[in-house]
Amino acid sequence: MDIDYISNRDAEWRQQLRAKASAKERVAVQRVKMPELSPSYRVTHRLEEVNQGLTVEMARNEAFRCLDCPNPQCVTGCPVSIDIPGFIKNIERGDFSEAIRVINRTSTLPAVCGRVCPQEKQCESKCIHLKMNSQPVAIGYLERFAADSSRLSGDKPMQELENRNGIKIAVAGSGPSGLSFAGDMVKLGYDVTVFEALHEIGGVLKYGIPEFRLPNAIVDEEISALQSMGVKFVKNTIIGKTVSIDDLKADGYKAIYVASGAGLPRFMNIPGENLNGVMSSNEYLTRINLMGAGLPDHDTPVLGGKVVAVIGGGNTAMDSVRTALRMGADRAMIIYRRTEDEMPARKEEIKHAKEEGVEFLTLHNPVKYIGDDNGRVAVMKLQKMELGQPDESGRRSPVPIDGAFEEIPVDLVIVSVGVSPNPIIPESVNDLEMSKRHTIVVDDTSMQSSNPFIFAGGDIVRGGATVILAMGDGKRAAENMHRFLSQK
């Protein structure tokens, strides 16, 4: 457990808050509901955030529900080990400045995590309320509230930084893992430079997540905070192409953290995938989120469709299908080979998609796309499925039903069945151990690769990860790189 948490738990103000109400009284309070834009409005305003955030009264009432457990399991469910009861109790007493200070001790991107992290599978899944037949404390909503309160009030507490040690560290990729690592290393006194291949900083936070779920302005605020701490950013630079690992060593860098992500889209290798109108979710979302396709002052092209099918059941699939509605689709469908219960997407995203009119064709799997005379997709042929025995992940495997097919007219198909790691850096280094899945092999504890100069984390190691898991990798890598360099 974090030493700051232990030393602060029995502070007088904490004791007074605990004495204010019994556990029974706190548990009796209903969990707060997030204010949202109406479905009819939000599908025509693609740049407006759906979740509107908590008011002060709502946040303090929700914080009141926290029991301030002696052994808070919510902290063990957080990949970056935020002192969750500590920041929530500060919200309860109205000290929002201290709440964000507590979060900032261990988290680099609180405004981002409060919006897109799957708290229901992590910190909130450990909440003691669940054992008391009550809904968990809305930890994610409260984290967002603390971060937004700090931003809107202009009260941005200074981060505590170690004295500069002059040691240069490179980071490949400015997604959540790279940003988390950079923030922790600059706090430790290192001279950190983040190299980004694209023309904007933020990685998947910018190109992969729509503004209606995570506004770019929020990401920019978090990046600005890192810059104020001393992190340097270099755009339009591909490590392994523009700059080699040997170039970095020659320039005085003592180590590199590879957080280049998994930007290589996967397809299903079925007939018709080469037709116009069949594209990956990566390309579709990048053109719209990062390059402004469809906005009046941008000339980035993107295919439109009136009848759109998105293949997959994860968060990226939900982002794609909801984006298609906002881009003018009359009918938007999720095609998923399992049932809704097996979907990896967040329940909130599924709920929002349904409210907006998305159709869910579960237990269906595309087997062929049929084109028109112009080579544009016109029909998708679906195999109907049923659930069989559980697979390696524990989910029941989908099994085709013999002879059960369905054909549905479409004019745009977005494939969102996963991604593969970016191969550029691994292909540029000879002594880097790789897995069969083409991910970089690292020590699970230290995040150090077979090449001592290279640490790695996030999707390039996991093959696919949530924002907060990628951040956890960055945090662990920073701790262990610091230890490695100090010993060296």
Phi, psi and omega per residue, in radians:
M1 nan 2.531 -3.113
D2 -1.060 2.317 -3.074
I3 -1.098 -0.589 3.102
D4 -1.121 -0.630 3.129
Y5 -1.156 -0.774 -3.114
I6 -1.078 -0.757 -3.076
S7 -1.247 -0.402 -3.047
N8 -1.696 -0.237 -2.987
R9 -1.054 -0.688 -3.076
D10 -1.752 0.419 3.018
A11 -1.034 2.630 -3.051
E12 -1.009 -0.720 -3.109
W13 -1.153 -0.569 3.106
R14 -1.186 -0.721 3.122
Q15 -1.100 -0.689 3.122
Q16 -1.132 -0.690 3.116
L17 -1.130 -0.735 -3.133
R18 -1.148 -0.586 -3.141
A19 -1.339 -0.237 -3.072
K20 -1.134 -0.585 -3.101
A21 -2.685 2.670 3.112
S22 -1.366 2.857 3.094
A23 -1.050 -0.656 -3.135
K24 -1.097 -0.714 3.124
E25 -1.163 -0.659 -3.133
R26 -1.216 -0.723 -3.124
V27 -1.173 -0.492 -3.106
A28 -1.213 -0.320 -3.127
V29 -1.311 2.306 -3.123
Q30 -1.255 2.502 3.089
R31 -1.061 2.457 -3.124
V32 -1.162 2.613 3.031
K33 -1.859 2.317 -3.111
M34 -1.235 2.179 3.026
P35 -1.095 2.372 -3.078
E36 -2.316 2.667 2.946
L37 -1.179 2.607 3.133
S38 -1.192 2.575 -3.122
P39 -1.001 -0.707 -3.090
S40 -1.156 -0.547 3.136
Y41 -1.394 -0.808 -2.961
R42 -1.216 -0.471 -3.123
V43 -1.285 -0.187 3.089
T44 -1.887 0.091 3.138
H45 -2.337 1.433 -2.944
R46 -1.207 -0.359 -3.090
L47 -1.645 -0.035 -3.111
E48 -1.664 2.331 -3.093
E49 -1.220 2.324 -3.106
V50 -1.190 -0.925 3.114
N51 -1.366 2.223 -2.992
Q52 -1.680 -0.140 3.119
G53 1.590 2.791 -3.114
L54 -1.513 2.587 2.954
T55 -1.347 2.943 3.100
V56 -1.019 -0.795 -3.121
E57 -1.098 -0.754 3.137
M58 -1.106 -0.736 -3.115
A59 -1.142 -0.765 -3.118
R60 -1.210 -0.613 3.078
N61 -1.145 -0.706 3.124
E62 -1.201 -0.689 3.106
A63 -1.091 -0.539 3.098
F64 -1.041 -0.501 -3.096
R65 -1.209 -0.410 -3.097
C66 -1.141 2.262 -3.082
L67 -1.508 -0.063 3.138
D68 0.918 0.986 -3.034
C69 -1.025 2.518 3.080
P70 -1.063 -0.584 3.128
N71 -2.233 1.349 -2.970
P72 -1.199 1.933 -3.125
Q73 -1.277 -0.355 3.106
C74 -1.005 -0.607 -3.130
V75 -1.149 -0.651 3.126
T76 -1.193 -0.398 3.122
G77 -1.501 -0.047 -3.121
C78 -1.722 2.070 -3.105
P79 -1.077 -0.335 3.100
V80 -1.943 0.200 2.985
S81 0.980 0.801 3.050
I82 -1.126 2.450 3.025
D83 -1.304 1.461 -3.000
I84 -1.145 -0.897 3.111
P85 -1.058 -0.599 -3.127
G86 -1.080 -0.817 -3.112
F87 -1.307 -0.562 -3.138
I88 -1.199 -0.705 3.133
K89 -1.158 -0.544 3.046
N90 -1.189 -0.594 3.040
I91 -1.153 -0.729 -3.133
E92 -1.025 -0.680 -3.119
R93 -1.524 -0.022 3.059
G94 1.556 0.183 3.123
D95 -1.699 1.401 -3.052
F96 -1.252 -0.512 3.099
S97 -1.106 -0.754 3.128
E98 -1.223 -0.574 3.116
A99 -1.025 -0.807 -3.119
I100 -1.266 -0.513 3.065
R101 -1.102 -0.728 3.125
V102 -1.078 -0.779 3.141
I103 -1.111 -0.753 -3.055
N104 -1.151 -0.295 3.099
R105 -1.058 -0.566 -3.047
T106 -2.205 -0.239 -3.086
S107 -2.084 2.351 -3.123
T108 -1.563 -0.442 -2.988
L109 -2.258 1.061 -3.054
P110 -1.117 -0.650 -3.131
A111 -1.197 -0.536 3.082
V112 -1.294 -0.895 -3.093
C113 -1.075 -0.644 3.127
G114 -1.107 -0.323 -3.116
R115 -1.745 -0.710 -2.932
V116 -2.059 -0.127 -3.131
C117 -1.308 2.510 3.127
P118 -1.415 1.231 -3.080
Q119 -1.005 -0.542 -3.100
E120 -1.105 -0.368 3.113
K121 -1.775 -0.097 -3.059
Q122 -2.146 -1.836 -3.022
C123 -1.035 -0.779 -3.072
E124 -1.198 -0.435 3.127
S125 -1.216 -0.256 3.140
K126 -1.753 -0.030 -3.040
C127 -1.109 2.386 -3.102
I128 -1.142 -0.354 3.088
H129 -0.984 -0.573 -3.115
L130 -1.114 -0.521 3.103
K131 -1.384 -0.148 -3.110
M132 -1.958 0.386 3.126
N133 0.982 0.681 3.126
S134 -2.281 2.738 3.094
Q135 -1.244 2.557 -3.125
P136 -1.138 2.746 3.024
V137 -1.051 2.435 -3.095
A138 -1.374 1.275 -3.038
I139 -1.069 -0.760 -3.131
G140 -1.087 -0.757 3.116
Y141 -1.074 -0.681 -3.115
L142 -1.272 -0.598 3.065
E143 -1.115 -0.770 3.089
R144 -1.056 -0.755 -3.127
F145 -1.043 -0.796 -3.128
A146 -1.074 -0.776 -3.121
A147 -1.169 -0.759 -3.121
D148 -1.196 -0.634 3.106
S149 -1.077 -0.736 3.116
S150 -1.103 -0.776 -3.103
R151 -1.158 -0.814 -3.048
L152 -1.259 -0.501 -3.136
S153 -1.488 -0.252 -3.070
G154 1.375 0.073 3.135
D155 -1.562 1.575 -3.103
K156 -1.940 1.727 -3.075
P157 -1.064 2.432 3.127
M158 -1.207 2.419 3.075
Q159 -1.378 2.532 3.085
E160 -1.412 2.127 -3.083
L161 -2.052 2.439 3.022
E162 -1.252 2.835 3.054
N163 -1.070 2.492 -3.139
R164 -1.062 2.332 3.122
N165 -1.844 -0.092 3.073
G166 1.367 0.029 -3.114
I167 -1.481 2.184 -3.066
K168 -1.560 2.287 3.131
I169 -2.202 2.372 3.101
A170 -1.842 2.584 3.067
V171 -2.236 2.256 3.095
A172 -1.748 1.846 3.122
G173 1.884 2.331 -3.094
S174 -1.950 0.520 3.021
G175 -1.363 -2.959 -3.052
P176 -1.049 -0.637 -3.131
S177 -1.211 -0.786 3.129
G178 -1.119 -0.702 -3.133
L179 -1.190 -0.715 3.114
S180 -1.084 -0.804 3.119
F181 -1.064 -0.825 -3.103
A182 -1.053 -0.739 3.134
G183 -1.079 -0.752 -3.129
D184 -1.237 -0.649 -3.125
M185 -1.231 -0.653 3.124
V186 -1.204 -0.548 3.057
K187 -1.098 -0.570 -3.118
L188 -1.433 -0.019 3.040
G189 1.813 0.071 -3.084
Y190 -1.461 2.743 3.073
D191 -1.617 1.759 -2.948
V192 -1.860 2.267 3.044
T193 -2.165 2.199 3.123
V194 -1.762 2.173 3.108
F195 -1.790 2.160 -3.115
E196 -2.037 2.324 -3.099
A197 -1.262 -0.532 -3.068
L198 -1.568 -3.138 -3.076
H199 -1.550 -0.021 3.071
E200 -2.330 2.592 3.107
I201 -1.459 2.492 3.069
G202 2.363 -0.320 3.103
G203 0.991 -2.370 -3.074
V204 -1.079 -0.424 3.104
L205 -1.098 -0.496 3.137
K206 -1.656 -0.852 -3.019
Y207 -1.520 -0.385 -2.997
G208 -1.771 -0.428 -3.035
I209 -1.968 2.157 -3.094
P210 -1.144 2.725 -3.126
E211 -1.135 -0.461 3.128
F212 -1.222 -0.195 3.061
R213 -1.936 -0.647 3.122
L214 -2.504 1.705 -3.117
P215 -1.060 2.446 3.109
N216 -1.026 -0.576 -3.136
A217 -1.074 -0.578 3.115
I218 -1.190 -0.783 3.108
V219 -1.061 -0.751 -3.137
D220 -1.076 -0.650 3.104
E221 -1.089 -0.746 -3.140
E222 -1.148 -0.696 3.115
I223 -1.147 -0.714 3.110
S224 -1.042 -0.679 3.112
A225 -1.093 -0.693 3.104
L226 -1.156 -0.692 3.106
Q227 -1.092 -0.682 3.131
S228 -1.143 -0.412 3.094
M229 -1.449 -0.230 3.104
G230 2.047 -0.016 3.108
V231 -1.228 2.318 3.098
K232 -1.741 2.555 3.136
F233 -2.197 2.332 3.095
V234 -2.149 2.076 -3.103
K235 -1.596 2.990 3.024
N236 0.919 0.657 -3.123
T237 -2.306 2.101 -3.110
I238 -1.841 1.911 3.065
I239 -1.189 2.230 -3.022
G240 1.823 -0.278 3.088
K241 -2.237 -1.241 3.128
T242 -1.108 -0.768 -3.128
V243 -2.298 2.298 3.128
S244 -1.575 2.883 3.053
I245 -1.052 -0.704 3.115
D246 -1.113 -0.621 3.080
D247 -1.059 -0.740 -3.138
L248 -1.114 -0.756 3.118
K249 -1.079 -0.750 -3.129
A250 -1.134 -0.472 -3.132
D251 -1.497 0.061 3.031
G252 1.724 0.088 3.102
Y253 -1.295 2.353 -3.050
K254 -1.662 -0.241 3.108
A255 -2.947 2.835 3.109
I256 -2.349 2.466 3.010
Y257 -1.878 2.069 -3.110
V258 -1.622 2.009 3.125
A259 -2.342 0.848 -3.006
S260 -1.442 0.003 2.952
G261 1.345 -2.924 -3.121
A262 -2.287 1.338 -3.045
G263 -1.686 0.186 -3.111
L264 -1.660 1.905 -3.048
P265 -1.222 2.606 3.046
R266 -1.791 2.595 3.005
F267 -2.155 3.049 -3.032
M268 -1.682 -0.117 -3.140
N269 0.988 0.881 3.079
I270 -2.000 2.784 -3.123
P271 -0.999 2.386 3.055
G272 1.626 -0.032 -3.128
E273 -1.197 -0.261 3.118
N274 -1.561 0.049 3.120
L275 -1.219 2.617 2.966
N276 -1.072 2.441 -3.121
G277 1.674 -0.026 2.999
V278 -1.966 2.047 -3.058
M279 -2.506 2.861 3.120
S280 -1.419 2.714 3.063
S281 -1.112 -0.567 3.112
N282 -1.013 -0.877 -3.119
E283 -1.143 -0.777 -3.089
Y284 -1.062 -0.881 -3.091
L285 -1.228 -0.632 3.123
T286 -1.101 -0.786 3.132
R287 -1.054 -0.644 -3.066
I288 -1.518 -0.854 -3.046
N289 -1.284 -0.809 -3.028
L290 -1.591 -0.591 -2.995
M291 -1.917 0.085 2.965
G292 1.199 0.420 3.137
A293 -0.967 2.326 3.116
G294 1.613 -0.214 3.093
L295 -1.480 2.598 -3.044
P296 -1.000 -0.625 -3.051
D297 -1.708 0.327 3.113
H298 -2.237 2.507 -3.130
D299 -1.956 0.299 3.093
T300 -1.160 2.187 3.120
P301 -1.407 2.609 2.984
V302 -2.668 2.458 3.127
L303 -1.174 2.384 3.044
G304 -1.825 2.875 3.109
G305 -2.700 2.508 3.071
K306 -1.560 -0.525 3.066
V307 -2.147 1.872 -2.975
V308 -2.027 2.317 3.051
A309 -2.032 2.268 3.063
V310 -1.945 2.195 -3.080
I311 -1.685 2.007 3.135
G312 2.398 2.949 -3.091
G313 -2.357 0.313 3.136
G314 -1.654 -3.064 -3.140
N315 -1.079 -0.638 3.133
T316 -1.151 -0.644 3.070
A317 -1.099 -0.743 3.117
M318 -1.131 -0.714 3.092
D319 -1.053 -0.717 -3.092
S320 -1.186 -0.803 -3.070
V321 -1.222 -0.620 3.107
R322 -1.257 -0.580 3.055
T323 -1.149 -0.701 3.134
A324 -1.020 -0.701 3.078
L325 -1.066 -0.749 -3.117
R326 -1.242 -0.312 3.097
M327 -1.622 0.114 3.001
G328 1.891 0.149 3.127
A329 -1.160 2.434 3.051
D330 -1.475 -0.526 3.134
R331 -2.426 2.227 -3.140
A332 -2.279 2.284 -3.026
M333 -2.232 2.518 2.915
I334 -1.744 2.202 3.073
I335 -1.908 2.060 -3.040
Y336 -2.419 2.379 -3.000
R337 -1.422 -0.239 3.057
R338 -1.876 -2.933 3.091
T339 -1.579 3.004 3.135
E340 -1.076 -0.568 -3.132
D341 -1.084 -0.489 -3.128
E342 -1.562 -0.079 -3.107
M343 -1.108 2.286 3.102
P344 -1.353 -0.192 -3.133
A345 -1.105 2.681 3.075
R346 -1.096 2.494 -3.141
K347 -1.047 -0.612 3.136
E348 -1.126 -0.665 3.135
E349 -1.216 -0.656 3.069
I350 -1.114 -0.761 3.117
K351 -1.037 -0.836 -3.128
H352 -1.090 -0.706 3.141
A353 -1.091 -0.777 3.132
K354 -1.108 -0.738 3.126
E355 -1.040 -0.565 -3.079
E356 -1.497 -0.054 3.046
G357 1.795 0.167 3.109
V358 -1.197 2.365 3.061
E359 -1.577 2.486 3.139
F360 -2.006 1.920 3.049
L361 -1.780 1.500 3.130
T362 -1.478 2.873 -3.072
L363 0.942 0.682 3.024
H364 -2.325 2.529 -3.134
N365 -2.468 2.226 -3.141
P366 -1.194 2.420 3.103
V367 -2.131 -0.238 -3.110
K368 -2.905 2.509 2.988
Y369 -2.015 2.414 -3.085
I370 -2.021 2.287 -3.073
G371 -1.718 2.909 3.050
D372 -1.600 -2.989 -3.087
D373 -1.160 -0.313 -3.133
N374 -1.700 0.111 3.134
G375 1.393 0.300 3.124
R376 -1.779 2.412 3.136
V377 -0.996 2.377 -3.096
A378 -2.260 -0.469 -3.087
V379 -2.517 2.468 2.973
M380 -2.010 2.378 3.096
K381 -1.749 2.161 -3.057
L382 -1.955 2.390 3.004
Q383 -1.618 2.215 3.081
K384 -1.364 2.475 -3.015
M385 -2.145 2.880 2.935
E386 -2.419 2.808 -3.088
L387 -1.535 2.338 3.084
G388 -1.876 -2.359 -3.106
Q389 -1.414 2.735 3.113
P390 -1.076 2.540 3.074
D391 -1.627 -2.903 -3.080
E392 -1.079 -0.500 -3.126
S393 -1.437 -0.118 -3.110
G394 1.682 -0.183 3.090
R395 -1.454 2.556 3.133
R396 -1.202 2.313 -3.076
S397 -1.299 2.391 3.074
P398 -1.350 2.405 -3.112
V399 -2.156 2.302 3.128
P400 -1.118 2.494 3.018
I401 -1.610 2.102 -3.055
D402 -0.948 2.215 3.031
G403 1.293 0.075 -3.088
A404 -1.716 1.774 -3.132
F405 -2.241 2.774 3.103
E406 -2.545 2.423 3.091
E407 -1.997 2.300 -3.078
I408 -2.269 2.281 3.078
P409 -1.163 2.395 3.069
V410 -2.532 2.763 2.990
D411 -2.238 0.077 3.010
L412 -2.705 2.244 3.090
V413 -2.133 2.244 3.122
I414 -2.019 2.047 -3.058
V415 -1.622 2.109 -3.092
S416 -2.325 1.133 -3.068
V417 -1.938 0.348 3.078
G418 2.120 3.001 -3.127
V419 -2.383 2.827 3.079
S420 -2.022 2.722 -3.104
P421 -1.083 2.600 3.063
N422 -1.136 2.136 -3.009
P423 -1.540 -0.062 -2.939
I424 -1.115 -0.895 -3.117
I425 -1.163 -0.834 3.109
P426 -0.971 -0.655 -3.121
E427 -1.273 -0.269 -3.106
S428 -1.692 -0.032 -3.107
V429 -2.147 2.214 -3.034
N430 -1.371 -0.629 -2.978
D431 -1.795 0.613 -3.108
L432 -1.855 2.041 -3.133
E433 -1.255 2.296 -3.126
M434 -2.109 2.659 3.097
S435 -1.521 3.034 3.077
K436 -1.124 -0.398 3.129
R437 -1.554 0.134 3.117
H438 1.194 0.451 3.023
T439 -1.685 2.729 3.090
I440 -1.310 2.255 3.108
V441 -1.438 2.182 3.108
V442 -2.256 2.807 2.982
D443 -1.197 2.228 -3.032
D444 -1.073 -0.462 -3.123
T445 -1.505 -0.838 -3.006
S446 -1.633 -0.347 -3.049
M447 1.179 0.324 3.107
Q448 -1.597 2.428 -3.109
S449 -1.519 -3.072 3.087
S450 -1.165 -0.373 3.017
N451 -1.661 1.951 -3.019
P452 -1.002 -0.420 -3.138
F453 -1.245 -0.348 -2.981
I454 -2.002 2.149 2.925
F455 -1.888 2.757 -3.106
A456 -2.674 2.731 3.116
G457 -2.927 3.048 -3.108
G458 1.393 -2.638 -3.031
D459 -1.101 -0.508 -3.131
I460 -1.177 -0.306 3.076
V461 -1.829 -0.742 -3.052
R462 -1.507 -0.388 -3.045
G463 1.510 -0.387 3.110
G464 3.083 2.290 -3.059
A465 -2.659 2.767 3.016
T466 -1.329 2.898 3.115
V467 -0.977 -0.814 -3.032
I468 -1.270 -0.573 3.061
L469 -1.172 -0.690 3.079
A470 -1.101 -0.705 3.092
M471 -1.118 -0.682 3.104
G472 -1.066 -0.672 3.071
D473 -1.080 -0.770 3.131
G474 -1.071 -0.702 -3.139
K475 -1.144 -0.788 -3.133
R476 -1.158 -0.683 3.120
A477 -1.114 -0.692 -3.140
A478 -1.110 -0.780 3.135
E479 -1.029 -0.771 -3.044
N480 -1.429 -0.531 3.025
M481 -1.143 -0.724 3.095
H482 -1.044 -0.749 3.125
R483 -1.131 -0.763 -3.129
F484 -1.090 -0.799 -3.120
L485 -1.231 -0.596 3.121
S486 -1.156 -0.732 3.119
Q487 -1.183 -0.645 -3.108
K488 -1.156 nan nan
